Amino acid sequence: MYNLVLLAARPPDWTHEQFITWWRTDHAELTYRLPGLRSWRHTEIEAAFEPRSEGWDGMSVLSFDSREALDTALASDEWRAAVAHVGSMRGRRMIFTGDEQTMVAVH
């Protein structure tokens, strides 16, 4: 799998609950439509283990078959619609991409 990982913090005038609800409902409707999306895992961040990790609300991992499949999704109208939906929300985010390697298999 090739992943796009997004770490996000809510806009300053939103509550954590508002942001998670928006992400998992309104914004999710657009995310589901991405071409080639194989899986999407979303984690609501409830606590930070150390002070320098504080201030984040959630993390998404969007998985695709390959880097090429991710590139196709990022060039799509569906991606542009998802980005437009975020608009000028004023939250913070960090986005990463990379090849996933399974380190422990589920038995």
ABEGO torsion letter per residue (X at the ends): XBBBBBBBBBBAABBAAAAAAAAABAAAAAAAABBGBABBBBBBBABBABAAABGBABBBBBBBABAAAAAAAAABAAAAAAAAAAEAAGBBBBBBBEBBBBABBBX
